[in-house]
Every structure is written in C-alpha cells, then in structure tokens.
Amino acid sequence: MARKYFGTDGIRGTANEGNMTAEVAMRVGMAAAKHFTRGDHQHRVVIGKDTRLSGYMLEPALASGFISLGMDVIMVGPMPTPAVAMLTRSLRADLGVMITASHNPFQDNGLKLFGPDGYKLSDEIELEIERRMDNGYADHLVPSAKLGRAQRLKNAVGRYMEFAKNTFPKHLRLDGLKIVVDCANGAAYRTAPSVLWELGAEVVAIGVSPNGRNINDKCGSTYPELICENVLLHNADIGIALDGDADRLIICDEKGQIIDGDQLMATVANYMKNTGKLNGDAVVTTIMSNIGLEKYLESIGIELIRTQVGDRYVVEAMREKKLNLGGEQSGHIVLSDFATTGDGLIAALQILSVLVTSGKPVSEICSLFTPYPQLLKNVRYAQGSDPLEQARVKAAILAGENRLNGCGRVVIRKSGTEPLIRVMAEGQDDKLITSVVNDIVATVEELSS
C-alpha cells in the first residue's frame, strides 16, 4: 500500500505546507489517539520538540487532536528525540510524539511517533494511522466532560540528563578531557553540555543559541567542518557533533579529522566484544555502510547484518535477533541496553568510556579499518515522478554494476524524507566509482530536467 503521509522516519515536509500543516498535525493526533486508546484508564501522550519556529504551531495542533479524543497531553518542550522515547516509557504513556525534521533546515518539520514501549511504530501501524486520518472523526470526539488535559513536565530535562549519565560506567570520569560539543542549535542545546560537564569534562559548547531559525545552519553533524575547526582552535581531545534532534552524532578526533558512524560502530563493537557485552557477536547496519566495516568486523569474529536505510529498520532487526548494537553510517548508533532508538549523547558517552579506559587518543581508538572508496551524490527530482522506473535510468544503473564487475557495489534509493535520489557506489578503484556515480546522476538529471 502506497504511503500518503509517512516516510522512512515519520512524517516530514516544509512547515505550513502540504503534509506539515497544523490541520494535518491535529489529524495525526486524533488518529494516533484513536489507535492507541485501549482500555478504560486515562490515556496520556508525551510531546517533545526541537527548536524550530514551526514547533510553536505544530505542538498545540497535535495537543488539540489528542485532547479532543480524551487523551491527556504531557508537553516536555525542546528535548532530544531519544529523550521523548525514554519519557514515553518512564511516564507509562500510551504513545510519544517528537516534533522534528532531524538534520533538515529550519523550514522543514516533522513528526516521529513512538509506541508505549518507546520504539518507533511499525509500517503496519503507520498505515493504519494514515487510514484513520482520512476517515473523519465526528463519531469519535469525546463528550466535553471527558476531554483530555494538557500540562508541562517541568523536570523533563533533569530526568533525561540523569538517565544519560547513568549509561556511563560508574567507575569512570571525564576529568582531564577537553570536549567540544556542537548541539546544532537544536534539541540537545541544554542537555549535552551539562551531562558532559557533570561527568567531569572541560566543555566547549557551540551551537547552543537556538533562535528558531538557526537549527542545523552551518553547524551540527551535517556541517562537521565547524566541530573540526573548534577542536583545533581549543586544542581539545575530542569533538562531538549532534544533529537537530540529537539522535545521531559525528565525532572529530584530536587532529581535526572526522570519524563517521561506521568507524564508531567498529569501535563500540570491538569494545563490547572484548568485554563480553556484545549479544550474538553481531552488529546490525544498513546497506549504506562501508564494505571496510564489514571486513573488519568479520576479521574479529563479528557478523554484519544489513537492512534497508532507516534506523527503525535497524532496530527491528536488532529486536528480532536479540542484538544490542546497530546503527547507520550517518551516525545513528543504537545501543539497546540503554535506549530504544538512536541517541547521539549516549553513543558519545560509550565512545568516551573507550577513550578513558584505553588512555589512547581518539585518532587511534576510532580508526580501526580503512574504508573502501565510497561516493554518494543526491539528485533532486520533480514531485510525482519516479526516475527509478525510467528505462534509461535502469540501464545506467545496470551499466554501472557491470563496470564494477564484482569488485564493488551500487546502491540507489529514494530518500524517505525529501524528493531526492541517492546514488552511491563503492569499490576499490576511486576513479571508477566516481565515473559510475556521475554517469547515473547525469542520466537522472537529464530525465528530471
């Protein structure tokens, strides 16, 4: 069944347009409230948001939808996405909603939904909510005496900070470490610097002055140049860059070099295996992760299991196989011993625990394999079209695969959040993969123009 609202990570779009209006948000609230109303207890929902201006529009619209169907609303304000997932479970809520467009610019916004267990919703539940959204609610509105109530949870930040700190080994401290943390002017602008400081670090905080319009604006994990500059400027031991909703991170070593999610997974997987904490001697990642990661994990006796792109698919595979480590090259690291979704701060704390324990610099502990040359380019296409169904595009992809001749791979996919085709090739020959990607991109661009 084709999706009308939900993509790979909730609902996302340009604020106040299309699927991201107050009216749609209210219908999401009503549909989700109807789906998750089970039993005769007083139902409740946790609503968090990042720092986008449009959050002020979507938050009350969502709350109205839930309240009109008799559900109480607990608003926690600007908080990381994983904090909303955690609070949904902690407060015994029936569901949670995070208002965010993650790493996108401030003009966009989105809705991520969590079930009462703190996990993102399955495809089946999302499709059921879509069906309910378009079927009207005149027969479902509760009598005025049964309307829900709304309240703000004043200690939400403190609850999450204590939760995050408790994931760091009790016998370790960050004393003596200088850490630059870039919060992308987003959801973690209060929590991340405070947690790192309370654990003993000297903290240089940047991207902590949100104004509603500067989230992800030349800062955070999508603009790692800033964290690299500041690590060198302040002679820091490590740089931590989060995205707008703080569910993923990029690390910068003491030399100002970027370390992506694949290297972070290798580091954590090696540490967990050596300490007997890696379930099943396996790690889950997506089709986008580098072959170099796969070969490194294989060399130390760890299986790599791949899924389609999207951290919720990684989590689904982890739950199915009872594994406790997974993630994406983009920096979503899922540590299910602690959290139900990617958490940039908690992942950073695990890297810091390896750093403190080893006594070695980040450049050594987080460079465990040599990546295969890999190139990813995005091609924008017109809404409503499907370039991947065009015969010429299919032929260009096949030609690229044949040119790699078993010595690499081509991965082509649509973005689940934007009208983009993502074209990636990977192999041992840098010039060859560049040529393969450019040929496919040129074909898509020609047909989309």
C-alpha positions in Angstrom: 0.0 0.0 0.0 1.4 3.4 -1.0 2.1 5.8 1.8 0.5 9.3 1.8 2.0 10.9 4.9 4.7 8.7 6.5 8.2 8.3 5.1 11.2 6.3 6.4 11.3 8.3 9.6 7.8 9.6 10.4 6.1 12.5 8.6 8.2 15.3 7.2 7.9 18.3 5.0 8.1 22.1 4.6 6.3 23.7 7.6 2.9 25.1 6.9 2.7 23.4 3.5 1.5 20.1 2.2 1.6 17.4 4.9 3.2 19.6 7.5 0.3 22.0 8.5 -1.4 22.5 11.8 -4.5 20.8 10.3 -2.6 17.7 9.4 -0.9 17.6 12.8 -4.3 17.8 14.5 -5.5 14.8 12.4 -2.3 12.9 13.3 -3.1 13.5 16.9 -6.7 12.4 16.6 -5.8 9.3 14.5 -3.0 8.2 16.8 -5.2 8.8 19.9 -7.9 6.6 18.4 -5.4 3.8 17.6 -3.7 3.8 21.0 -6.8 4.2 23.1 -7.2 0.8 24.7 -8.9 0.0 28.0 -10.6 2.4 30.4 -7.6 4.0 32.0 -6.9 7.7 31.4 -4.6 7.7 28.4 -1.7 10.0 28.0 0.8 11.1 25.3 4.2 12.7 25.7 5.0 15.5 23.2 8.5 16.9 22.7 10.0 19.1 20.0 13.3 20.5 18.7 14.0 24.3 18.4 12.3 25.1 15.1 10.0 28.1 14.9 7.2 25.9 13.4 7.2 23.8 16.6 5.1 26.5 18.2 2.4 25.9 15.5 2.5 22.1 15.5 2.7 21.5 19.2 -0.7 23.0 20.1 -2.3 21.5 17.0 -1.2 18.0 18.0 -2.3 18.6 21.5 -5.7 19.6 20.3 -6.1 16.4 18.4 -5.2 14.2 21.3 -7.3 16.2 23.8 -10.4 16.1 21.6 -10.3 12.3 21.8 -9.9 12.3 25.6 -6.2 11.8 25.9 -4.0 13.8 28.4 -1.0 15.6 26.9 2.4 15.9 28.7 4.5 18.5 26.9 8.2 18.4 27.6 9.4 21.2 25.4 12.7 21.2 23.5 14.2 17.7 24.1 16.2 15.2 22.1 14.2 12.6 20.2 15.6 9.7 22.4 14.5 11.6 25.5 10.9 11.6 24.3 11.2 7.8 23.7 12.6 7.3 27.2 10.0 9.5 28.8 7.2 7.7 27.0 8.2 4.5 28.8 9.1 6.2 32.1 5.8 8.0 32.4 3.8 4.9 31.3 2.4 7.0 28.4 0.4 5.3 25.7 2.5 6.9 23.0 5.0 9.7 22.4 5.5 12.2 19.6 8.6 14.2 18.7 8.2 17.3 16.5 11.3 17.5 14.5 12.8 17.3 11.0 16.1 16.0 12.4 19.0 17.2 10.3 16.9 19.2 7.8 16.9 23.0 7.7 14.6 25.0 9.9 12.0 25.5 7.1 11.1 21.8 7.4 9.5 20.0 10.3 8.2 16.5 11.0 6.5 14.1 13.4 8.1 11.0 14.8 5.8 8.7 16.8 6.7 6.1 19.5 4.6 3.4 20.9 4.2 2.8 24.7 7.3 0.7 24.6 9.4 3.6 23.4 10.0 2.1 20.0 9.1 3.7 16.6 6.0 2.5 15.0 5.9 -0.4 12.6 4.9 0.1 8.9 1.6 -1.5 9.7 0.6 0.9 12.5 1.7 3.9 10.4 -0.5 2.8 7.6 -3.4 2.3 10.0 -2.9 5.8 11.3 -2.9 7.1 7.8 -6.2 5.3 7.1 -7.8 6.8 10.2 -6.5 10.3 9.3 -8.6 10.4 6.2 -11.8 8.8 7.6 -13.2 11.7 9.7 -13.7 11.9 13.4 -17.2 13.2 14.0 -18.2 9.9 15.6 -15.1 9.6 17.8 -14.9 13.0 19.6 -15.5 12.6 23.3 -18.1 14.4 25.3 -16.9 17.7 26.8 -16.7 16.2 30.3 -14.2 13.6 29.0 -11.8 15.9 27.2 -8.1 15.4 28.0 -5.9 17.9 29.8 -2.5 19.4 29.0 0.4 20.0 31.3 4.1 20.8 31.0 6.6 18.5 32.7 9.0 20.8 34.4 11.7 18.3 35.3 11.9 16.6 31.9 15.4 17.9 31.2 16.7 16.6 34.6 15.1 13.2 34.1 16.8 12.7 30.8 20.2 14.0 32.0 20.2 11.5 34.9 19.2 8.8 32.5 22.0 9.6 30.1 24.6 9.9 32.9 23.6 6.5 34.3 24.7 4.9 31.0 28.3 5.9 31.6 30.4 3.4 33.6 30.1 4.3 37.3 33.8 3.8 38.0 34.9 6.2 35.2 35.1 10.0 35.0 35.8 12.5 32.2 38.2 14.5 34.4 41.1 15.9 32.4 39.3 15.7 29.0 38.5 18.8 26.9 35.5 18.2 24.8 34.0 20.4 22.1 30.3 19.7 21.7 28.2 21.1 18.8 24.5 20.9 19.5 23.4 22.2 16.1 21.3 24.9 17.9 18.9 22.0 18.3 17.2 19.8 20.9 20.2 19.0 23.0 21.5 22.5 23.5 20.8 22.3 27.2 21.3 18.6 28.0 24.5 17.5 26.2 26.9 20.2 27.5 25.6 19.8 31.0 25.9 16.0 31.1 29.5 16.1 29.9 30.4 18.8 32.4 28.8 17.0 35.3 30.8 13.9 34.4 34.0 15.9 34.8 34.9 17.2 31.4 36.0 20.7 30.4 33.4 21.6 27.9 33.4 24.0 25.0 29.8 24.3 23.8 28.9 25.6 20.4 25.5 25.6 18.6 23.7 26.3 21.9 21.9 29.5 21.0 18.8 28.5 19.1 16.6 31.2 17.8 14.0 29.1 15.9 15.7 29.6 12.5 19.4 28.6 13.0 19.0 24.8 13.7 21.5 22.8 11.6 22.6 26.1 10.0 26.3 25.5 9.2 26.6 23.6 12.4 26.0 20.1 13.9 26.6 16.7 12.4 25.7 17.8 8.9 28.4 20.6 8.9 31.3 18.8 10.7 33.8 21.5 9.5 32.7 23.6 12.5 33.5 21.0 15.1 36.8 20.2 13.4 37.8 23.9 13.4 36.9 24.3 17.1 38.7 21.1 18.2 41.9 22.5 16.7 41.3 26.0 18.0 40.7 24.9 21.6 43.3 22.1 21.5 40.6 19.7 22.5 40.8 15.9 22.9 37.6 15.2 21.0 34.7 16.9 19.2 31.1 15.7 19.4 28.6 17.0 16.8 24.9 16.2 17.2 22.1 16.8 14.7 19.0 18.9 15.3 17.1 16.3 17.3 20.2 14.7 18.8 19.6 11.1 17.7 22.8 10.9 15.8 26.4 12.1 16.1 29.6 12.6 14.2 33.0 12.5 16.1 36.1 14.6 15.4 39.4 13.3 16.7 42.2 15.4 18.3 43.7 16.1 14.9 40.6 17.6 13.5 39.7 14.5 11.4 36.0 13.4 11.0 35.0 10.0 12.2 31.8 8.7 10.8 29.2 6.2 12.1 30.9 3.2 10.6 34.1 3.8 12.5 32.1 4.5 15.6 30.3 1.2 15.3 33.6 -0.6 14.8 35.0 1.0 17.9 32.0 0.2 20.1 31.6 -3.3 18.7 35.3 -4.2 19.3 35.0 -2.9 22.9 31.7 -4.7 23.6 33.1 -8.0 22.2 36.3 -7.7 24.3 34.3 -7.0 27.4 31.7 -9.8 26.7 28.8 -7.4 26.2 28.1 -7.9 22.5 25.0 -10.1 22.1 25.2 -12.7 19.4 28.6 -11.5 18.1 26.7 -9.5 15.5 26.0 -5.9 14.6 23.1 -4.5 12.5 23.6 -1.7 10.0 22.2 -0.6 6.7 23.0 -1.2 3.0 24.9 2.2 3.1 27.7 1.1 5.5 31.1 0.7 4.0 32.5 -2.7 3.0 35.5 -1.9 5.0 33.4 -2.1 8.2 32.1 -5.5 7.2 35.5 -6.9 6.5 36.9 -5.5 9.8 34.1 -7.0 11.9 34.5 -10.3 10.1 38.2 -10.3 11.0 37.4 -10.1 14.7 34.6 -12.6 14.6 31.6 -10.3 14.3 28.8 -10.8 11.8 27.4 -7.7 10.0 23.7 -7.8 9.2 22.3 -5.3 6.7 18.9 -3.7 6.5 17.2 -1.1 4.3 18.0 2.5 5.2 16.3 3.9 8.3 17.3 3.4 12.0 13.9 1.9 12.8 14.6 -1.0 10.4 18.0 -1.4 12.2 16.1 -1.5 15.5 13.6 -4.0 14.1 16.4 -6.4 13.1 18.1 -6.0 16.4 14.9 -6.8 18.3 14.2 -9.8 16.1 17.7 -11.3 16.5 18.1 -10.1 20.2 21.2 -8.0 19.4 22.3 -4.9 21.3 24.3 -2.9 18.8 23.4 -1.4 15.5 23.5 1.9 13.6 24.0 3.8 10.4 26.9 5.4 8.7 25.3 8.7 9.2 25.8 8.5 12.9 22.7 6.8 14.3 24.1 4.4 16.9 21.6 2.3 18.7 22.6 0.7 22.0 19.6 -1.3 23.1 21.0 -2.0 26.5 20.2 1.7 27.2 17.8 3.1 24.6 15.1 2.1 22.1 16.3 4.4 19.4 19.5 6.2 18.3 20.8 8.6 20.9 23.8 10.8 20.0 24.7 11.7 23.5 24.6 8.1 24.9 26.6 6.9 21.9 29.2 9.6 22.6 29.4 8.5 26.2 30.2 5.0 25.1 33.0 6.3 22.8 34.2 8.4 25.7 34.3 5.3 28.0 36.5 3.6 25.5 38.7 6.7 25.3 39.1 6.9 29.1 39.7 3.2 29.5 42.3 2.9 26.8 44.3 6.1 27.6 44.9 6.4 23.9 43.9 9.4 21.6 40.7 9.3 19.6 42.6 9.0 16.3 43.9 5.6 17.5 40.8 4.1 19.1 38.4 5.2 16.3 40.4 4.3 13.2 40.1 0.5 13.1 39.7 -0.1 9.4 40.5 1.6 6.1 37.2 2.4 4.3 36.8 1.4 0.7 36.4 4.4 -1.6 32.7 5.4 -1.5 30.9 8.2 -3.2 27.3 9.4 -2.5 25.5 12.0 -4.6 21.9 13.3 -4.3 19.8 14.2 -7.3 16.6 16.2 -6.8 13.6 15.2 -8.9 10.1 16.6 -9.5 7.4 15.6 -7.1 5.1 13.0 -8.5 7.7 11.5 -10.9 9.7 8.3 -10.4 13.1 8.4 -12.2 14.0 4.9 -11.0 11.2 3.5 -13.2 12.6 5.0 -16.3 14.3 2.6 -18.7 17.3 4.8 -19.3 18.0 5.1 -15.6 17.7 1.4 -15.1 20.1 0.8 -18.0 22.6 3.3 -16.5 22.4 1.5 -13.1 23.0 -1.9 -14.7 25.9 -0.5 -16.8 27.5 0.8 -13.6 27.1 -2.5 -11.8 28.7 -4.3 -14.8 31.6 -1.8 -14.8 32.4 -2.6 -11.2 32.3 -6.3 -12.2 32.0 -7.8 -8.7 34.7 -5.5 -7.2 32.2 -3.1 -5.7 28.6 -2.2 -5.5 26.0 0.3 -6.5 23.2 1.4 -4.1 20.4 3.5 -5.5 17.4 4.6 -3.4 14.9 7.3 -2.9 15.1 9.5 0.2 12.2 8.8 2.5 12.1 12.5 3.6 12.9 14.6 0.5 12.4 14.3 -3.3 15.9 13.0 -3.8 17.5 10.0 -5.4 20.6 8.9 -3.5 23.2 7.4 -5.8 26.1 5.6 -4.1 28.9 3.4 -5.4 31.7 1.7 -3.5 34.7 -0.3 -4.6 38.5 -0.5 -4.7 39.0 2.0 -7.6 38.3 5.6 -6.6 38.2 6.9 -10.2 35.9 4.1 -11.4 33.3 4.6 -8.7 33.4 8.4 -9.4 32.7 7.7 -13.0 29.9 5.2 -12.3 28.1 7.6 -9.9 28.5 10.6 -12.3 27.1 8.7 -15.2 24.0 7.6 -13.2 23.5 11.1 -11.8 23.7 12.7 -15.2 21.1 10.3 -16.5 18.7 11.0 -13.7 19.3 14.8 -14.0 18.7 14.7 -17.8 15.3 12.9 -17.3 14.3 15.1 -14.4 15.1 18.5 -16.1 
